[in-house]
Amino acid sequence: MSLTLFSTDGCHLCEQAWALLEQTGLSANTRLEDIIDDERWLAAYAVRIPVLQRPDGGELDWPFTAADILEFSRVT
């Protein structure tokens, strides 16, 4: 399953979220998207990042744990 992590430069929480994705082994299947690159993302996620999104549109808002990520990624 491919995931998307919405983040931005200088966001320490986003760095922590990416570290959790690496810990779970899911970082290779995760696109990192900077919300500054799209006005819609900026409007939707400016105060919510980091946000993890599945292809079906499901979202997992911070704070989350490695276990939360694994459970979130298993939902089909």
C-alpha positions as CSV (number, residue, x, y, z in Angstrom):
1,M,0.0,0.0,0.0
2,S,1.3,3.4,-0.8
3,L,0.8,6.2,1.7
4,T,1.3,10.0,1.6
5,L,2.8,12.0,4.4
6,F,1.8,15.7,4.2
7,S,4.5,17.8,5.9
8,T,6.6,20.9,5.4
9,D,10.3,21.9,5.8
10,G,11.3,22.7,9.4
11,C,8.4,20.7,11.0
12,H,10.0,18.7,13.8
13,L,6.7,16.7,14.2
14,C,6.9,15.8,10.6
15,E,10.5,14.6,11.1
16,Q,9.2,12.4,14.0
17,A,6.4,11.0,11.8
18,W,8.9,10.1,9.0
19,A,11.1,8.4,11.6
20,L,8.1,6.3,12.7
21,L,7.5,5.4,9.0
22,E,11.1,4.3,8.7
23,Q,10.8,2.3,12.0
24,T,7.7,0.5,10.6
25,G,9.4,-0.2,7.2
26,L,6.7,1.8,5.4
27,S,8.9,4.8,4.4
28,A,9.8,3.2,1.0
29,N,6.1,3.1,0.1
30,T,5.3,6.6,1.3
31,R,5.4,9.8,-0.7
32,L,6.5,12.9,1.2
33,E,4.5,15.9,0.1
34,D,5.2,19.5,1.2
35,I,2.0,21.3,1.7
36,I,3.6,24.6,0.5
37,D,3.6,23.1,-3.0
38,D,-0.2,23.1,-3.4
39,E,-2.7,25.7,-2.2
40,R,-5.3,23.1,-1.4
41,W,-2.9,21.1,0.7
42,L,-1.9,24.3,2.5
43,A,-5.5,25.2,3.2
44,A,-6.4,21.6,4.4
45,Y,-3.3,20.7,6.4
46,A,-1.6,24.0,7.6
47,V,-2.5,23.5,11.2
48,R,-2.8,19.7,11.1
49,I,0.6,18.4,9.8
50,P,1.9,15.8,9.9
51,V,-1.0,13.9,8.3
52,L,-0.7,10.4,6.8
53,Q,-3.1,9.6,4.0
54,R,-4.1,6.3,2.4
55,P,-5.0,5.9,-1.3
56,D,-8.7,5.6,-0.3
57,G,-8.5,9.1,1.3
58,G,-8.4,7.9,4.9
59,E,-6.3,10.2,7.1
60,L,-4.3,9.7,10.3
61,D,-3.6,13.0,12.1
62,W,-0.7,13.5,14.5
63,P,-0.1,12.4,17.1
64,F,0.3,8.8,16.1
65,T,2.6,5.9,17.1
66,A,4.3,3.2,15.0
67,A,1.5,0.8,16.0
68,D,-1.1,3.4,14.8
69,I,0.6,3.6,11.5
70,L,0.7,-0.2,11.1
71,E,-3.0,-0.5,11.9
72,F,-3.9,2.4,9.6
73,S,-2.0,0.9,6.7
74,R,-3.7,-2.4,7.1
75,V,-7.2,-1.0,6.5
76,T,-8.4,-1.7,2.9
